Amino acid sequence: MGGRERRVLVSGAAGFIGSHLCRRLVSDGYEVVGLDDLSEGSPENLSDVPEVRLVRADLRDEAAVADAARGCGAILHQGAKRSVPRSMREPVLTTDVNVRGTLNVLLAAKEEGSVVASASSSSVYGDQDSFPLHEGMYPNPRSPYAASKLAAEGFCRAMWLASSVRTVSLRYFNVFGPGQDPANEYAAVVPRFVVACLTGTSPVIHGDGEQARDFTYIDDVVDANLLILRAPEAAFGRAFNIGGGRTPVSINLLLELIAGLCGTEPEPVREPAREGDVRLTHADISNADRILGYRPRMGIEEGLRRTVESFRLVRST
């Protein structure tokens, strides 16, 4: 491919998932435009890929998104206000960025003829009575964040059906890996546990710790996004589970695994369960396998080992 097919816009480019995507795309020879308002992401996350042209703009700015997308054959849309707990505190901001921002991406894609991979979330399922979770289940969002992601999926499907905008929504299941920010108030559990174990502080467990998650390594999520660049027509307008392809791991066991890799025996602090959290996530990835060719490669133990080592390296420099 050449020209516009080799130019990709990554929204949320300076964040955890977005920066990993940028590195992979540059490595694979793509011209990459990054869009980020830097409210959470950092340009330092892209310091090793100066080839990325970073545009500082808000997803809610329709004109800025359209300008960044000009000439791009694909948009990998990762930008969002994340976190279930924050959405409980800031439902309007979460909805505005996640829904209106996605609509602006879709309008830009319509203008440019771009294919869109839109980051969604396993949170759209909420609590269900049977597992693993599959895309045919009726969604049951329990937080404004989950509802905003489901609404964004609806816009993606509508733009495919109404305007033939080639969209695919990817329902991520608990993404983790090197470079994830542990300092943010709403940081994910893996980096928080790793830092606690490496520094000798007490990790926090909400509830009884037996809530379990389908953890997905960052490289597998990057692979899933790149599959959309050559997705078949059967994928468009649909949502796909992007999970780790293994048995869910409880939060208690997760801490045990990380502590073992760090050589520590932490004493966790127990706090009440968080409002909006679900009890279990477990992805059925058969549709993503069959239609997209998605096959996760990283096991939880090896993924955690790489994550711990990356945090150790950062602390030693």
C-alpha positions in Angstrom: 0.0 0.0 0.0 1.0 3.6 -0.5 -0.2 7.1 0.0 -3.2 7.6 2.2 -3.5 3.9 3.0 -0.2 4.2 4.8 -1.2 7.2 6.9 -3.0 6.5 10.2 -4.5 8.7 12.8 -4.3 7.5 16.4 -6.5 9.4 18.8 -5.3 9.3 22.4 -1.9 8.9 21.0 0.0 10.0 24.1 -1.8 7.6 26.4 -1.0 4.0 27.3 -2.6 2.1 24.5 -2.2 4.9 21.9 1.5 5.2 22.4 2.0 1.5 22.0 0.0 1.6 18.8 2.1 4.5 17.5 5.3 2.6 18.1 4.1 -0.4 16.3 2.7 1.5 13.3 6.0 3.4 12.9 7.9 0.2 13.2 5.7 -1.3 10.4 6.4 1.7 8.1 3.2 3.7 8.5 3.0 7.5 8.6 1.4 8.3 11.9 -0.6 11.3 13.0 -1.3 11.4 16.8 -4.1 13.4 18.3 -4.3 14.0 22.1 -5.4 16.9 24.3 -2.6 15.8 26.8 -5.1 16.0 29.7 -3.9 12.6 30.8 -1.4 11.4 28.2 2.1 12.7 28.1 4.4 13.5 25.1 7.1 11.6 26.9 5.2 8.4 26.0 6.1 9.2 22.4 9.7 10.4 23.0 11.1 7.3 21.3 9.0 7.7 18.2 9.7 11.3 16.9 8.3 10.3 13.6 4.8 10.7 15.0 3.3 14.1 14.2 1.4 14.9 17.4 -1.5 17.2 17.2 -2.7 18.7 20.5 -6.5 19.0 20.2 -9.7 18.0 22.0 -11.8 15.2 20.6 -14.8 17.5 21.0 -13.4 20.0 18.5 -14.9 18.7 15.3 -12.8 20.9 13.0 -9.5 19.9 14.7 -10.4 16.2 14.5 -11.3 16.6 10.8 -8.0 18.4 10.1 -5.9 15.7 11.9 -7.7 13.0 9.9 -7.1 14.6 6.5 -5.4 12.1 4.2 -5.6 9.2 6.7 -6.8 5.8 5.4 -7.5 4.6 8.9 -8.3 6.0 12.4 -7.5 4.0 15.5 -9.7 5.8 18.0 -8.3 5.3 21.6 -9.0 8.7 23.0 -11.5 8.8 25.9 -12.2 9.8 29.4 -11.6 6.4 31.1 -12.4 4.9 34.5 -15.7 3.7 36.0 -15.1 5.5 39.3 -14.4 8.9 37.6 -17.5 8.5 35.5 -19.5 8.2 38.6 -18.1 11.6 39.7 -18.0 13.3 36.3 -20.8 11.7 34.2 -21.3 14.8 31.9 -17.6 15.1 31.0 -17.2 11.4 30.4 -20.3 11.3 28.1 -19.3 14.4 26.3 -15.8 13.3 25.4 -16.6 9.6 24.8 -19.8 10.1 22.7 -19.4 13.4 21.0 -15.6 12.8 20.5 -16.4 9.4 18.8 -19.0 11.1 16.6 -16.5 13.6 15.5 -14.1 10.8 14.6 -16.8 9.1 12.6 -17.7 12.3 10.7 -14.0 12.8 9.8 -13.8 9.2 8.7 -16.9 9.7 6.5 -15.2 12.7 4.8 -11.9 10.8 4.3 -13.2 7.4 3.5 -11.2 6.0 6.5 -11.7 2.7 8.3 -12.2 3.1 12.0 -11.2 0.9 14.9 -13.0 2.4 18.0 -11.9 1.4 21.5 -14.9 0.1 23.5 -14.9 -1.8 26.8 -16.0 -5.0 28.4 -17.9 -2.7 30.9 -20.8 -2.5 28.5 -21.8 -6.0 29.6 -22.2 -5.1 33.3 -23.1 -8.1 35.4 -24.4 -11.1 33.5 -25.7 -14.5 34.6 -23.6 -16.7 32.2 -20.0 -16.7 31.0 -18.0 -16.3 29.0 -19.4 -13.0 27.7 -20.3 -13.0 24.1 -21.3 -10.2 21.8 -24.9 -11.5 21.4 -25.7 -10.7 25.1 -27.9 -7.8 25.9 -25.7 -5.1 27.3 -26.2 -4.1 30.9 -23.9 -1.0 31.7 -23.6 -0.1 35.3 -21.8 3.2 35.1 -21.8 6.4 32.9 -18.5 5.2 31.5 -19.9 1.9 30.4 -23.0 3.6 29.0 -20.9 6.1 27.0 -18.9 3.3 25.4 -22.1 1.5 24.5 -23.5 4.7 23.0 -20.2 5.2 21.0 -20.7 1.6 19.6 -24.2 2.6 18.6 -22.9 5.6 16.6 -20.3 3.3 15.0 -22.9 0.9 13.8 -25.3 3.6 12.7 -22.6 5.3 10.6 -21.8 2.0 8.9 -25.5 1.3 8.2 -26.4 4.9 7.2 -23.3 6.1 5.5 -21.1 3.1 4.8 -18.4 4.3 7.2 -16.2 1.2 7.8 -16.3 0.9 11.6 -15.3 -1.8 14.1 -15.7 -1.5 17.9 -13.2 -3.4 20.0 -14.4 -4.3 23.5 -11.2 -4.4 25.5 -10.9 -6.5 28.6 -8.6 -5.1 31.3 -5.6 -4.1 29.2 -2.2 -4.1 31.0 1.5 -3.9 30.2 4.6 -1.8 30.3 4.1 2.0 30.3 0.8 2.0 32.1 0.5 5.0 34.5 0.3 4.0 38.2 0.2 7.6 39.5 -3.3 8.6 38.1 -6.0 8.5 40.7 -7.9 6.2 38.4 -5.0 4.0 37.5 -5.6 0.3 36.6 -5.0 -2.4 39.2 -1.9 -3.9 37.6 0.4 -0.9 37.7 -0.8 0.1 41.1 0.0 -3.4 42.5 3.4 -3.5 40.8 4.4 -0.1 42.2 3.2 -1.1 45.7 5.1 -4.3 45.6 8.3 -2.7 44.3 8.2 0.2 46.9 7.1 -1.8 49.9 3.8 0.1 50.3 0.4 -1.5 51.0 -1.7 -2.2 47.9 -5.4 -1.5 48.1 -8.0 -4.2 47.3 -11.6 -3.1 46.9 -14.2 -5.5 48.2 -13.2 -9.1 49.0 -10.8 -9.4 46.1 -12.5 -12.3 44.6 -13.8 -10.3 41.7 -12.1 -11.7 38.7 -11.0 -10.2 35.4 -10.0 -11.3 31.9 -6.6 -9.5 31.6 -5.3 -8.7 28.2 -1.7 -7.9 27.4 -1.0 -4.6 25.5 0.7 -6.3 22.5 -2.5 -8.4 21.9 -4.6 -5.2 21.9 -2.2 -3.6 19.4 -2.5 -6.7 17.2 -6.3 -6.4 17.3 -6.2 -2.8 16.1 -3.9 -3.5 13.3 -6.2 -6.3 12.1 -8.8 -3.7 11.5 -6.6 -2.1 8.8 -7.4 -5.1 6.6 -10.7 -6.3 8.1 -13.3 -7.9 5.9 -16.6 -6.3 5.2 -18.3 -8.8 7.5 -16.6 -7.0 10.4 -18.0 -3.6 9.8 -20.6 -2.2 12.1 -19.9 -4.8 14.7 -18.4 -5.0 18.1 -15.8 -7.7 19.0 -14.4 -8.9 22.3 -10.7 -8.4 22.7 -9.7 -10.5 25.7 -6.8 -12.5 26.9 -8.2 -15.9 25.9 -7.7 -17.5 29.2 -9.4 -18.1 32.6 -10.1 -14.9 34.5 -7.8 -14.1 37.4 -9.1 -12.8 40.8 -7.7 -9.6 42.2 -6.4 -11.6 45.2 -4.5 -14.0 42.9 -3.3 -11.1 40.7 -1.6 -9.5 43.8 -0.1 -12.9 44.7 1.4 -13.3 41.2 2.8 -9.8 41.1 4.2 -10.1 44.7 5.9 -13.3 43.7 7.6 -11.6 40.7 8.7 -8.7 42.9 9.9 -11.0 45.7 7.7 -9.3 48.4 4.9 -10.3 50.7 2.6 -7.2 50.8 -0.1 -6.6 53.4 -3.0 -5.2 51.4 -5.4 -2.6 52.7 -9.0 -3.6 52.3 -11.5 -1.0 51.2 -15.2 -1.1 50.3 -16.2 -2.3 46.8 -16.3 0.5 44.3 -19.6 1.7 42.9 -20.2 0.6 39.4 -17.7 -2.3 39.4 -18.7 -5.7 38.0 -18.0 -9.0 39.6 -16.6 -10.9 36.7 -15.3 -10.4 33.1 -14.5 -13.3 30.8 -14.4 -12.8 27.1 -15.6 -15.2 24.4 -13.2 -14.2 21.6 -14.5 -16.7 19.0 -16.1 -14.1 16.8 -12.9 -12.0 16.8 -10.9 -15.1 15.9 -13.2 -16.2 13.2 -13.8 -12.8 11.5 -10.8 -10.8 12.3 -8.2 -13.5 12.9 -7.5 -12.3 16.5 -5.5 -14.8 18.5 -3.9 -13.5 21.7 -0.4 -14.7 22.2 0.6 -13.5 25.7 -0.2 -15.5 28.9 -0.9 -13.7 32.1 2.3 -14.9 33.9 4.7 -13.8 31.1 2.8 -10.6 30.6 3.1 -9.7 34.3 6.8 -10.6 34.2 7.4 -8.2 31.4 5.4 -5.5 33.1 7.2 -5.9 36.4 10.6 -5.8 34.7 9.7 -2.7 32.8 8.7 -0.9 36.0 12.0 -2.1 37.6 13.9 -0.6 34.7 12.1 2.7 35.0 12.8 2.9 38.7 16.5 2.1 38.2 17.1 4.9 35.7 
